[in-house]
Amino acid sequence: MTSRKPNQFPPKAYRDEAFISSPDARPVRILAEYLEPKARFAEQNIQDTILFFGSARIVSREEAETEIRALRAAGDDEAPAQHKLKLSAYYEATRELAGRLTKWSKSLRDKSGRRFVICTGGGPGIMEAANRGASEAQGENVGLGISLPFEQGNNPWVTHALGFEFHYFFTRKFWFLYLAKALVLMPGGFGTMDELFETLTLLQTRKIKKRVPIVLFGSEYWDRVMNLEAMVEFGTINKSDLDLVYRTDSVDDAFSYITTQLAEHALPHPGGRL
């Protein structure tokens, strides 16, 4: 056991790394993941967001085509890469839609702050496509990253000042929905489904009182993996609950639906709470 030198002060509790990383300090870490994003959003004048969710495994058309050329040159099986190429249509649709929404939001010139900023989980795939589309439209965009063993930090298209790294899923989820005014869901896995059904539950139970349009993009996918109509038939949800989602395969249609809904329900009331 080492002893302190004479007149050497012990570390302050909030600078004691061993304590801050301990189970006893978990409430402090949780509070930090609420307060630090809150301060940064205020500093960057972010009033609200449009969320994009979808698979981290979907790649760009360019990446899929590059892989196909490499496999073809090597004489290897192209089938998996051809499937990636098919799915890349969702990457490109996300990129286009995020870019168009960013240009639209910039045109509002709302003096109350930055409105309807594109926000994602900060990772690859669909998240990257949305951040990329917003960046290419020269708009700020948010990446709410989280420490995971198979993902390394935010994608390079996230605005540096609006890139976050969370430890706790629930604090990240709070910041996803606290500022959200619309959701776009591309084909995705468990994480995408988790965010979708959590939002639907909060809307159904009126825990979220604001109007939040939800777009399910890609009927080939959503019609096969999620049968909400069957839930109505079994009586586990009401028929009116089907109105909580809007399905489309068109970027034009998605853009028109989201901007119309936001103009009607969100523009007269900047900011807002859950």
TIVOMAR-788722 format. One record per residue: x, y, z of N, C-alpha, C in turn. Coordinates in steps of 0.001 Angstrom, whole numbers, plus 500000, padded with zeros to 6 digits. Layout:
- X | Y | Z | X | Y | Z | X | Y | Z;
...
end
This chain:
- 500850 | 498806 | 500000 | 500000 | 500000 | 500000 | 500886 | 501245 | 500000;
- 500641 | 502118 | 499046 | 501457 | 503323 | 498952 | 500875 | 504416 | 499834;
- 501740 | 505258 | 500324 | 501298 | 506372 | 501149 | 501474 | 507674 | 500387;
- 500645 | 508653 | 500744 | 500743 | 509949 | 500091 | 501916 | 510726 | 500672;
- 502476 | 511576 | 499820 | 503530 | 512462 | 500284 | 502919 | 513506 | 501214;
- 503733 | 514087 | 502072 | 503214 | 515157 | 502962 | 502579 | 516273 | 502147;
- 501444 | 516768 | 502608 | 500715 | 517876 | 501978 | 500098 | 517504 | 500616;
- 500124 | 516218 | 500270 | 499487 | 515803 | 499012 | 498018 | 515530 | 499278;
- 497141 | 516242 | 498560 | 495711 | 516102 | 498790 | 495180 | 514824 | 498131;
- 494206 | 514186 | 498751 | 493560 | 513043 | 498083 | 492775 | 513540 | 496875;
- 492498 | 512663 | 495909 | 491768 | 513105 | 494721 | 490329 | 513461 | 495064;
- 489800 | 514470 | 494399 | 488382 | 514774 | 494531 | 487587 | 513606 | 493972;
- 486432 | 513372 | 494545 | 485649 | 512192 | 494171 | 485348 | 512161 | 492678;
- 485006 | 513332 | 492108 | 484626 | 513345 | 490690 | 485831 | 513241 | 489754;
- 487046 | 513284 | 490316 | 488252 | 513058 | 489522 | 488901 | 511707 | 489825;
- 488280 | 510953 | 490688 | 488794 | 509635 | 491069 | 488261 | 508610 | 490062;
- 489106 | 508227 | 489119 | 488670 | 507348 | 488034 | 488175 | 506005 | 488556;
- 488830 | 505483 | 489588 | 488417 | 504195 | 490149 | 486998 | 504286 | 490713;
- 486696 | 505390 | 491394 | 485355 | 505560 | 491947 | 484325 | 505788 | 490835;
- 484638 | 506696 | 489900 | 483691 | 507019 | 488829 | 483346 | 505783 | 488009;
- 484273 | 504850 | 487895 | 484036 | 503628 | 487114 | 483417 | 502506 | 487941;
- 483154 | 502764 | 489198 | 482661 | 501711 | 490093 | 481136 | 501605 | 490052;
- 480585 | 500482 | 490528 | 479125 | 500355 | 490615 | 478484 | 501431 | 491479;
- 479184 | 501877 | 492523 | 478620 | 502899 | 493403 | 478355 | 504212 | 492669;
- 479133 | 504488 | 491632 | 479007 | 505752 | 490902 | 478118 | 505627 | 489667;
- 477448 | 504499 | 489506 | 476596 | 504326 | 488326 | 475569 | 505458 | 488174;
- 474903 | 505909 | 489258 | 473961 | 507023 | 489086 | 474616 | 508288 | 488532;
- 475882 | 508515 | 488897 | 476601 | 509677 | 488384 | 476836 | 509531 | 486881;
- 477206 | 508346 | 486445 | 477453 | 508109 | 485018 | 476162 | 508232 | 484221;
- 475078 | 507723 | 484768 | 473780 | 507844 | 484099 | 473394 | 509310 | 483952;
- 473564 | 510066 | 485027 | 473228 | 511494 | 484988 | 474095 | 512225 | 483965;
- 475363 | 511837 | 483864 | 476257 | 512466 | 482893 | 475779 | 512230 | 481468;
- 475209 | 511045 | 481207 | 474726 | 510747 | 479854 | 473396 | 511431 | 479553;
- 472817 | 512062 | 480552 | 471674 | 512949 | 480317 | 472136 | 514402 | 480176;
- 472991 | 514847 | 481094 | 473343 | 516262 | 481157 | 474294 | 516697 | 480039;
- 475281 | 515859 | 479700 | 476244 | 516283 | 478688 | 475598 | 516441 | 477314;
- 474789 | 515484 | 476833 | 474087 | 515720 | 475571 | 473147 | 516918 | 475635;
- 472462 | 517083 | 476764 | 471543 | 518225 | 476920 | 472292 | 519545 | 476714;
- 473453 | 519654 | 477335 | 474242 | 520877 | 477211 | 474729 | 521078 | 475783;
- 475136 | 519988 | 475137 | 475673 | 520120 | 473786 | 474573 | 520433 | 472769;
- 473406 | 519822 | 472928 | 472286 | 520155 | 472032 | 471901 | 521627 | 472179;
- 471917 | 522125 | 473414 | 471598 | 523534 | 473639 | 472662 | 524434 | 473005;
- 473918 | 524046 | 473160 | 475018 | 524831 | 472592 | 474930 | 524895 | 471072;
- 474545 | 523762 | 470445 | 474440 | 523698 | 468991 | 473068 | 524153 | 468472;
- 472185 | 524531 | 469400 | 470868 | 525073 | 469058 | 470013 | 524069 | 468274;
- 470091 | 522794 | 468675 | 469284 | 521751 | 468045 | 467923 | 521718 | 468726;
- 466870 | 522015 | 467974 | 465524 | 522051 | 468527 | 464819 | 520701 | 468431;
- 464968 | 520020 | 467307 | 464309 | 518725 | 467130 | 464979 | 517962 | 465998;
- 464579 | 516699 | 465838 | 465279 | 515809 | 464907 | 464310 | 514951 | 464101;
- 464838 | 514383 | 463014 | 464180 | 513307 | 462275 | 465073 | 512087 | 462405;
- 464534 | 511018 | 462957 | 465318 | 509808 | 463216 | 465287 | 508858 | 462032;
- 466425 | 508267 | 461740 | 466527 | 507187 | 460753 | 467053 | 505941 | 461456;
- 466337 | 504838 | 461292 | 466773 | 503544 | 461800 | 466822 | 502547 | 460645;
- 467638 | 501524 | 460793 | 467726 | 500477 | 459785 | 468978 | 499651 | 460004;
- 469139 | 498645 | 459182 | 470218 | 497684 | 459368 | 471600 | 498307 | 459188;
- 472499 | 497928 | 460091 | 473905 | 498325 | 459966 | 474619 | 497495 | 458911;
- 473956 | 496468 | 458382 | 474601 | 495545 | 457439 | 474364 | 495910 | 455980;
- 473523 | 496894 | 455729 | 473223 | 497293 | 454353 | 474296 | 498273 | 453883;
- 474896 | 497980 | 452741 | 476011 | 498789 | 452243 | 475577 | 499639 | 451057;
- 476434 | 500539 | 450647 | 476147 | 501397 | 449502 | 476218 | 500610 | 448202;
- 475623 | 501169 | 447166 | 475677 | 500531 | 445851 | 477124 | 500421 | 445377;
- 477900 | 501450 | 445609 | 479303 | 501453 | 445194 | 480076 | 500321 | 445862;
- 479872 | 500149 | 447164 | 480578 | 499092 | 447887 | 480154 | 497711 | 447399;
- 478856 | 497520 | 447162 | 478363 | 496224 | 446678 | 478907 | 495913 | 445286;
- 478926 | 496903 | 444421 | 479432 | 496687 | 443062 | 480931 | 496396 | 443071;
- 481662 | 497053 | 443951 | 483092 | 496786 | 444078 | 483344 | 495361 | 444514;
- 482537 | 494883 | 445461 | 482684 | 493500 | 445925 | 482356 | 492512 | 444817;
- 481348 | 492792 | 444021 | 480980 | 491896 | 442916 | 482106 | 491804 | 441899;
- 482709 | 492940 | 441566 | 483811 | 492928 | 440603 | 484991 | 492113 | 441121;
- 485280 | 492243 | 442421 | 486389 | 491496 | 443002 | 486110 | 489996 | 442984;
- 484875 | 489614 | 443328 | 484515 | 488192 | 443330 | 484523 | 487629 | 441915;
- 484064 | 488424 | 440970 | 484022 | 487983 | 439570 | 485436 | 487765 | 439045;
- 486333 | 488671 | 439372 | 487719 | 488551 | 438920 | 488393 | 487328 | 439525;
- 487982 | 486980 | 440760 | 488578 | 485821 | 441430 | 487861 | 484523 | 441092;
- 486759 | 484617 | 440360 | 485987 | 483430 | 440008 | 485202 | 482853 | 441163;
- 484904 | 483675 | 442167 | 484173 | 483211 | 443344 | 482666 | 483452 | 443199;
- 481906 | 482855 | 444104 | 480444 | 482959 | 444093 | 480012 | 484405 | 444337;
- 479220 | 484937 | 443417 | 478764 | 486324 | 443530 | 477430 | 486470 | 444254;
- 476763 | 485350 | 444546 | 475389 | 485429 | 445059 | 475250 | 486303 | 446312;
- 476096 | 486133 | 447344 | 475934 | 486995 | 448522 | 476103 | 488478 | 448192;
- 477049 | 488789 | 447313 | 477273 | 490184 | 446940 | 476128 | 490723 | 446100;
- 475513 | 489864 | 445280 | 474356 | 490299 | 444502 | 473192 | 490640 | 445430;
- 473063 | 489881 | 446515 | 472027 | 490198 | 447513 | 472320 | 491543 | 448167;
- 473581 | 491805 | 448472 | 473962 | 493101 | 449025 | 473627 | 494226 | 448055;
- 473842 | 493964 | 446761 | 473541 | 494977 | 445748 | 472048 | 495288 | 445728;
- 471227 | 494260 | 445859 | 469779 | 494481 | 445894 | 469391 | 495333 | 447101;
- 469949 | 495001 | 448259 | 469622 | 495742 | 449478 | 470189 | 497154 | 449465;
- 471226 | 497383 | 448652 | 471833 | 498711 | 448616 | 470857 | 499778 | 448139;
- 469764 | 499372 | 447516 | 468736 | 500343 | 447108 | 468201 | 501089 | 448321;
- 468155 | 500426 | 449483 | 467685 | 501091 | 450701 | 468719 | 502091 | 451217;
- 469994 | 501776 | 451055 | 471055 | 502721 | 451426 | 470919 | 503989 | 450595;
- 470769 | 503805 | 449282 | 470706 | 504966 | 448392 | 469420 | 505763 | 448607;
- 468312 | 505076 | 448906 | 467055 | 505782 | 449193 | 467180 | 506590 | 450480;
- 467836 | 506001 | 451479 | 468061 | 506706 | 452746 | 468910 | 507943 | 452532;
- 469954 | 507774 | 451791 | 470868 | 508887 | 451496 | 470143 | 510030 | 450794;
- 469313 | 509682 | 449800 | 468568 | 510703 | 449067 | 467533 | 511385 | 449959;
- 466788 | 510589 | 450702 | 465723 | 511152 | 451542 | 466310 | 512049 | 452631;
- 467377 | 511620 | 453267 | 468007 | 512436 | 454312 | 468525 | 513749 | 453736;
- 469072 | 513676 | 452537 | 469563 | 514889 | 451899 | 468443 | 515856 | 451575;
- 467341 | 515335 | 451055 | 466209 | 516198 | 450709 | 465566 | 516807 | 451951;
- 465448 | 516016 | 453004 | 464884 | 516539 | 454248 | 465785 | 517605 | 454855;
- 467089 | 517430 | 454723 | 468027 | 518421 | 455243 | 467903 | 519733 | 454480;
- 467844 | 519662 | 453162 | 467674 | 520881 | 452365 | 466356 | 521573 | 452714;
- 465317 | 520781 | 452914 | 464013 | 521351 | 453280 | 464099 | 522042 | 454636;
- 464713 | 521385 | 455610 | 464803 | 521969 | 456955 | 465627 | 523249 | 456942;
- 466688 | 523289 | 456137 | 467515 | 524488 | 456043 | 466748 | 525643 | 455413;
- 465800 | 525311 | 454547 | 465033 | 526361 | 453865 | 464027 | 527040 | 454778;
- 463750 | 526439 | 455937 | 462739 | 526997 | 456834 | 463219 | 528290 | 457489;
- 464536 | 528404 | 457671 | 465116 | 529618 | 458276 | 464426 | 529969 | 459590;
- 464210 | 528969 | 460409 | 463536 | 529169 | 461692 | 464518 | 529777 | 462686;
- 464226 | 530957 | 463188 | 465128 | 531658 | 464097 | 465192 | 530999 | 465477;
- 464275 | 530077 | 465751 | 464275 | 529430 | 467069 | 465385 | 528398 | 467203;
- 466013 | 528022 | 466086 | 467089 | 527048 | 466169 | 467092 | 526122 | 464983;
- 467997 | 525157 | 465004 | 468083 | 524181 | 463925 | 466932 | 523195 | 464059;
- 466136 | 523095 | 463027 | 464936 | 522268 | 463068 | 465114 | 520993 | 462249;
- 464523 | 519911 | 462743 | 464402 | 518655 | 462014 | 465755 | 518160 | 461484;
- 466726 | 518137 | 462386 | 468079 | 517703 | 462051 | 468105 | 516177 | 461963;
- 468764 | 515651 | 460951 | 468846 | 514196 | 460781 | 469638 | 513591 | 461942;
- 469096 | 512518 | 462513 | 469718 | 511859 | 463664 | 469700 | 510349 | 463455;
- 470811 | 509700 | 463788 | 470903 | 508242 | 463689 | 471644 | 507691 | 464899;
- 471819 | 506375 | 464900 | 472618 | 505735 | 465923 | 474104 | 505841 | 465686;
- 474478 | 506514 | 464602 | 475875 | 506827 | 464365 | 476712 | 505731 | 463730;
- 476143 | 504555 | 463537 | 476921 | 503432 | 463036 | 476963 | 503333 | 461520;
- 477293 | 502151 | 461004 | 477376 | 501937 | 459554 | 476006 | 501650 | 458944;
- 475998 | 501259 | 457682 | 474761 | 500851 | 457011 | 473797 | 501996 | 456804;
- 472541 | 501764 | 457172 | 471496 | 502773 | 457001 | 471810 | 504025 | 457793;
- 472402 | 503864 | 458957 | 472775 | 505029 | 459758 | 473780 | 505891 | 459011;
- 474786 | 505254 | 458466 | 475779 | 505972 | 457670 | 475125 | 506684 | 456487;
- 474194 | 506001 | 455815 | 473542 | 506583 | 454646 | 472792 | 507861 | 454999;
- 472101 | 507865 | 456150 | 471342 | 509046 | 456561 | 472273 | 510194 | 456928;
- 473308 | 509911 | 457716 | 474280 | 510950 | 458062 | 474985 | 511468 | 456809;
- 475269 | 510568 | 455894 | 475945 | 510954 | 454659 | 475069 | 511871 | 453815;
- 473797 | 511505 | 453665 | 472887 | 512329 | 452885 | 472752 | 513727 | 453459;
- 472660 | 513810 | 454798 | 472556 | 515118 | 455436 | 473836 | 515916 | 455259;
- 474986 | 515253 | 455396 | 476273 | 515927 | 455239 | 476455 | 516419 | 453809;
- 476064 | 515605 | 452835 | 476188 | 516007 | 451436 | 475282 | 517187 | 451100;
- 474202 | 517350 | 451875 | 473332 | 518522 | 451725 | 473828 | 519698 | 452555;
- 475036 | 519547 | 453102 | 475690 | 520591 | 453892 | 474873 | 520971 | 455121;
- 474349 | 519935 | 455778 | 473578 | 520144 | 456990 | 474200 | 519431 | 458174;
- 474031 | 520016 | 459354 | 474469 | 519336 | 460563 | 473631 | 518081 | 460767;
- 474222 | 517065 | 461366 | 473492 | 515833 | 461651 | 474054 | 515189 | 462899;
- 473232 | 514361 | 463533 | 473545 | 513817 | 464856 | 473840 | 512323 | 464769;
- 474813 | 511880 | 465527 | 475096 | 510457 | 465668 | 475126 | 510070 | 467131;
- 474106 | 509339 | 467568 | 474046 | 508894 | 468963 | 474637 | 507492 | 469054;
- 475953 | 507430 | 469055 | 476636 | 506152 | 469065 | 476570 | 505468 | 470417;
- 476921 | 504191 | 470422 | 476961 | 503425 | 471667 | 478109 | 502435 | 471595;
- 478717 | 502171 | 472731 | 479850 | 501253 | 472784 | 479368 | 499820 | 472595;
- 479750 | 499214 | 471476 | 479396 | 497832 | 471178 | 480651 | 497092 | 470733;
- 480707 | 495784 | 470972 | 481921 | 495043 | 470627 | 482177 | 494926 | 469132;
- 481111 | 495082 | 468292 | 481295 | 494884 | 466852 | 481139 | 496173 | 466050;
- 481105 | 497323 | 466716 | 481070 | 498599 | 466007 | 482081 | 499539 | 466654;
- 482834 | 500238 | 465824 | 483912 | 501088 | 466319 | 483601 | 502558 | 466047;
- 482936 | 503210 | 466967 | 482715 | 504646 | 466865 | 481700 | 505043 | 465813;
- 481476 | 506348 | 465707 | 480528 | 506892 | 464745 | 481085 | 506857 | 463330;
- 480186 | 506807 | 462369 | 480613 | 506858 | 460976 | 481167 | 508255 | 460653;
- 481961 | 508378 | 459598 | 482663 | 509647 | 459339 | 481777 | 510793 | 458871;
- 480493 | 510538 | 458614 | 479611 | 511578 | 458103 | 478892 | 512337 | 459218;
- 479006 | 511862 | 460446 | 478373 | 512551 | 461578 | 479076 | 513876 | 461829;
- 478304 | 514940 | 462051 | 478886 | 516230 | 462415 | 479683 | 516071 | 463706;
- 480937 | 516505 | 463684 | 481841 | 516243 | 464810 | 481264 | 516726 | 466140;
- 480719 | 517930 | 466151 | 480197 | 518504 | 467399 | 478926 | 517823 | 467876;
- 478340 | 516969 | 467032 | 477086 | 516299 | 467376 | 477248 | 514780 | 467364;
- 478476 | 514332 | 467561 | 478736 | 512902 | 467685 | 478828 | 512518 | 469154;
- 478098 | 511481 | 469548 | 478044 | 511054 | 470952 | 478409 | 509580 | 471066;
- 478859 | 509208 | 472238 | 479161 | 507800 | 472520 | 478548 | 507447 | 473868;
- 477477 | 506657 | 473840 | 476772 | 506275 | 475062 | 477246 | 504908 | 475560;
- 477102 | 504717 | 476842 | 477310 | 503398 | 477444 | 475970 | 502709 | 477683;
- 474990 | 503484 | 478158 | 473700 | 502913 | 478536 | 472697 | 503046 | 477393;
- 472063 | 501939 | 477047 | 471061 | 501955 | 475990 | 469895 | 502884 | 476347;
- 469489 | 502877 | 477621 | 468274 | 503619 | 477951 | 468480 | 505133 | 477909;
- 469693 | 505621 | 478225 | 469926 | 507055 | 478090 | 469999 | 507442 | 476616;
- 470570 | 506576 | 475821 | 470597 | 506809 | 474363 | 469184 | 506825 | 473801;
- 468351 | 505883 | 474238 | 466968 | 505835 | 473775 | 466218 | 507122 | 474138;
- 466480 | 507625 | 475344 | 465839 | 508877 | 475745 | 466161 | 509980 | 474741;
- 467439 | 510119 | 474388 | 467822 | 511197 | 473485 | 467371 | 510949 | 472053;
- 467188 | 509688 | 471681 | 466573 | 509409 | 470382 | 465193 | 510065 | 470293;
- 464366 | 509840 | 471307 | 462954 | 510202 | 471201 | 462608 | 511562 | 471782;
- 463430 | 512089 | 472671 | 463096 | 513360 | 473316 | 462975 | 514484 | 472291;
- 463857 | 514492 | 471310 | 463855 | 515552 | 470304 | 463192 | 515142 | 468996;
- 462810 | 513882 | 468868 | 462328 | 513374 | 467577 | 460958 | 513932 | 467211;
- 460814 | 514335 | 465946 | 459529 | 514764 | 465419 | 459040 | 513858 | 464293;
- 459896 | 512947 | 463832 | 459505 | 511977 | 462809 | 460512 | 510836 | 462807;
- 460052 | 509650 | 462396 | 460915 | 508475 | 462291 | 460811 | 507884 | 460896;
- 461954 | 507466 | 460363 | 462012 | 506711 | 459111 | 462694 | 505395 | 459426;
- 462009 | 504295 | 459127 | 462581 | 502974 | 459394 | 462755 | 502214 | 458094;
- 463997 | 501958 | 457759 | 464358 | 501100 | 456645 | 464455 | 499660 | 457164;
- 464535 | 498669 | 456279 | 464679 | 497295 | 456747 | 465817 | 497164 | 457750;
- 465541 | 496482 | 458845 | 466548 | 496334 | 459890 | 466281 | 495125 | 460758;
- 467161 | 494913 | 461707 | 467071 | 493739 | 462567 | 466467 | 494027 | 463922;
- 466976 | 493352 | 464958 | 466403 | 493472 | 466297 | 466432 | 494920 | 466802;
- 467540 | 495621 | 466558 | 467641 | 496993 | 467041 | 466603 | 497899 | 466429;
- 466388 | 497738 | 465124 | 465375 | 498536 | 464429 | 463986 | 498217 | 464965;
- 463707 | 496930 | 465145 | 462411 | 496531 | 465689 | 462217 | 497057 | 467109;
- 463280 | 497022 | 467881 | 463225 | 497520 | 469255 | 462810 | 498985 | 469269;
- 463463 | 499798 | 468455 | 463145 | 501226 | 468418 | 461729 | 501458 | 467898;
- 461316 | 500688 | 466899 | 459976 | 500847 | 466338 | 458904 | 500549 | 467378;
- 458980 | 499393 | 468013 | 457914 | 498995 | 468932 | 457938 | 499804 | 470230;
- 459104 | 500249 | 470640 | 459146 | 501125 | 471806 | 458426 | 502441 | 471495;
- 458682 | 502990 | 470310 | 458015 | 504237 | 469921 | 456516 | 504034 | 469771;
- 456120 | 502943 | 469141 | 454692 | 502663 | 468984 | 454004 | 502527 | 470339;
- 454676 | 501877 | 471281 | 454096 | 501716 | 472616 | 453924 | 503061 | 473308;
- 454934 | 503916 | 473209 | 454856 | 505231 | 473843 | 453777 | 506099 | 473205;
- 453599 | 505976 | 471895 | 452542 | 506732 | 471221 | 451167 | 506166 | 471574;
- 451042 | 504845 | 471571 | 449755 | 504203 | 471862 | 449285 | 504526 | 473276;
- 450219 | 504565 | 474215 | 449874 | 504814 | 475617 | 449880 | 506301 | 475974;
- 450133 | 507149 | 474972 | 450133 | 508609 | 475137 | 451241 | 509096 | 476073;
- 452268 | 508282 | 476249 | 453434 | 508771 | 476976 | 454180 | 509796 | 476116;
- 454107 | 509614 | 474795 | 454505 | 510665 | 473870 | 453220 | 511319 | 473393;
- 453066 | 512583 | 473715 | 451826 | 513281 | 473378 | 451909 | 514014 | 472047;
- 453122 | 514265 | 471574 | 453274 | 514965 | 470307 | 452998 | 514024 | 469145;
- 452683 | 514567 | 468012 | 452486 | 513801 | 466796 | 453850 | 513416 | 466236;
- 454097 | 512127 | 466047 | 455362 | 511651 | 465501 | 455062 | 510721 | 464323;
- 455100 | 511236 | 463099 | 454878 | 510357 | 461940 | 455974 | 509308 | 461822;
- 455568 | 508067 | 461553 | 456505 | 506952 | 461420 | 456362 | 506365 | 460017;
- 457453 | 506382 | 459269 | 457462 | 505845 | 457907 | 458189 | 504503 | 457903;
- 457510 | 503467 | 457422 | 458138 | 502171 | 457180 | 458441 | 502092 | 455683;
- 459713 | 502140 | 455339 | 460115 | 502196 | 453935 | 460529 | 500809 | 453462;
- 459866 | 500321 | 452405 | 460214 | 499014 | 451850 | 459161 | 497966 | 452135;
- 458094 | 497976 | 451345 | 456968 | 497070 | 451618 | 457356 | 495600 | 451471;
- 458293 | 495284 | 450570 | 458704 | 493883 | 450403 | 459221 | 493315 | 451718;
- 459921 | 494146 | 452458 | 460464 | 493710 | 453745 | 459410 | 493751 | 454837;
- 458796 | 494911 | 455028 | 457903 | 495083 | 456168 | 456645 | 494230 | 456074;
- 456145 | 494007 | 454878 | 454946 | 493170 | 454735 | 455210 | 491717 | 455118;
- 456466 | 491292 | 454994 | 456798 | 489909 | 455330 | 457170 | 489724 | 456793;
- 457843 | 490694 | 457380 | 458364 | 490494 | 458738 | 457454 | 491054 | 459825;
- 456470 | 491887 | 459458 | 455633 | 492499 | 460492 | 454187 | 492585 | 460006;
- 453339 | 491757 | 460602 | 451930 | 491704 | 460220 | 451078 | 492321 | 461327;
- 450969 | 493635 | 461298 | 450168 | 494321 | 462312 | 448687 | 494033 | 462145;
- 448276 | 493771 | 460908 | 446868 | 493460 | 460666 | 446444 | 492207 | 461419;
- 447357 | 491250 | 461550 | 447050 | 490034 | 462311 | 446820 | 490361 | 463780;
- 447543 | 491341 | 464298 | 447347 | 491750 | 465689 | 445967 | 492364 | 465881;
- 445488 | 493093 | 464874 | 444121 | 493633 | 464922 | 443113 | 492496 | 464926;
- 443317 | 491487 | 464075 | 442396 | 490339 | 463983 | 442325 | 489592 | 465319;
- 443467 | 489464 | 465986 | 443486 | 488775 | 467273 | 442988 | 489661 | 468410;
- 442838 | 490929 | 468148 | 442328 | 491842 | 469165 | 443356 | 492346 | 470141;
- 444645 | 492200 | 469805 | 445687 | 492648 | 470727 | 446058 | 494115 | 470528;
- 445670 | 494692 | 469394 | 445757 | 496138 | 469193 | 444463 | 496593 | 468516;
- 444207 | 497887 | 468557 | 443028 | 498434 | 467890 | 443320 | 498712 | 466421;
- 442284 | 498708 | 465620 | 442468 | 499007 | 464203 | 443044 | 500397 | 464009;
- 442673 | 501328 | 464889 | 443185 | 502693 | 464780 | 444690 | 502768 | 465006;
- 445252 | 501752 | 465685 | 446694 | 501749 | 465912 | 447475 | 501598 | 464607;
- 446843 | 501058 | 463581 | 447505 | 500917 | 462286 | 447851 | 502277 | 461697;
- 447121 | 503307 | 462108 | 447372 | 504652 | 461590 | 448655 | 505259 | 462141;
- 449283 | 504583 | 463093 | 450528 | 505104 | 463660 | 451702 | 504961 | 462696;
- 451554 | 504108 | 461666 | 452646 | 503908 | 460706 | 452163 | 504193 | 459290;
- 453098 | 504593 | 458451 | 452825 | 504902 | 457052 | 453823 | 504127 | 456203;
- 453339 | 503293 | 455299 | 454218 | 502440 | 454499 | 454369 | 503016 | 453092;
- 455578 | 502932 | 452583 | 455838 | 503433 | 451237 | 457094 | 502801 | 450669;
- 457221 | 502869 | 449344 | 458432 | 502436 | 448638 | 459044 | 503588 | 447858;
- 458550 | 504789 | 448070 | 458933 | 505932 | 447247 | 459582 | 507019 | 448100;
- 460746 | 507472 | 447680 | 461396 | 508597 | 448358 | 460534 | 509848 | 448244;
- 459960 | 510069 | 447056 | 459092 | 511235 | 446854 | 457907 | 511205 | 447820;
- 457297 | 510029 | 447944 | 456132 | 509885 | 448815 | 456523 | 510079 | 450278;
- 457628 | 509476 | 450684 | 458093 | 509620 | 452066 | 458404 | 511075 | 452385;
- 459079 | 511750 | 451482 | 459421 | 513159 | 451683 | 458153 | 514004 | 451805;
- 457203 | 513777 | 450920 | 455961 | 514549 | 450947 | 455194 | 514303 | 452229;
- 455088 | 513040 | 452648 | 454347 | 512700 | 453860 | 454983 | 513340 | 455090;
- 456299 | 513194 | 455235 | 456983 | 513712 | 456420 | 456898 | 515227 | 456481;
- 457194 | 515907 | 455389 | 457194 | 517373 | 455413 | 455792 | 517922 | 455626;
- 454787 | 517262 | 455056 | 453404 | 517704 | 455270 | 453011 | 517547 | 456732;
- 453350 | 516393 | 457318 | 453034 | 516150 | 458722 | 453759 | 517127 | 459647;
- 455012 | 517386 | 459370 | 455774 | 518298 | 460218 | 455267 | 519728 | 460080;
- 454917 | 520130 | 458869 | 454389 | 521479 | 458664 | 453083 | 521670 | 459415;
- 452286 | 520608 | 459487 | 450978 | 520700 | 460147 | 451074 | 520601 | 461661;
- 451947 | 519728 | 462155 | 451936 | 519419 | 463584 | 453127 | 519953 | 464376;
- 454256 | 520224 | 463707 | 455455 | 520575 | 464450 | 455911 | 522020 | 464246;
- 455736 | 522553 | 463073 | 456255 | 523887 | 462816 | 455627 | 524976 | 463698;
- 454325 | 524910 | 463991 | 453779 | 525966 | 464847 | 454266 | 525896 | 466290;
- 454887 | 524757 | 466660 | 455272 | 524564 | 468065 | 456719 | 524083 | 468130;
- 457691 | 525002 | 468003 | 459081 | 524582 | 468064 | 459435 | 523956 | 469400;
- 460444 | 523085 | 469350 | 460845 | 522394 | 470580 | 459825 | 521349 | 470944;
- 459627 | 521130 | 472217 | 458616 | 520188 | 472657 | 459172 | 519161 | 473613;
- 458258 | 518469 | 474279 | 458657 | 517471 | 475262 | 457951 | 516153 | 474976;
- 458517 | 515097 | 475537 | 457813 | 513820 | 475537 | 456658 | 513908 | 476519;
end
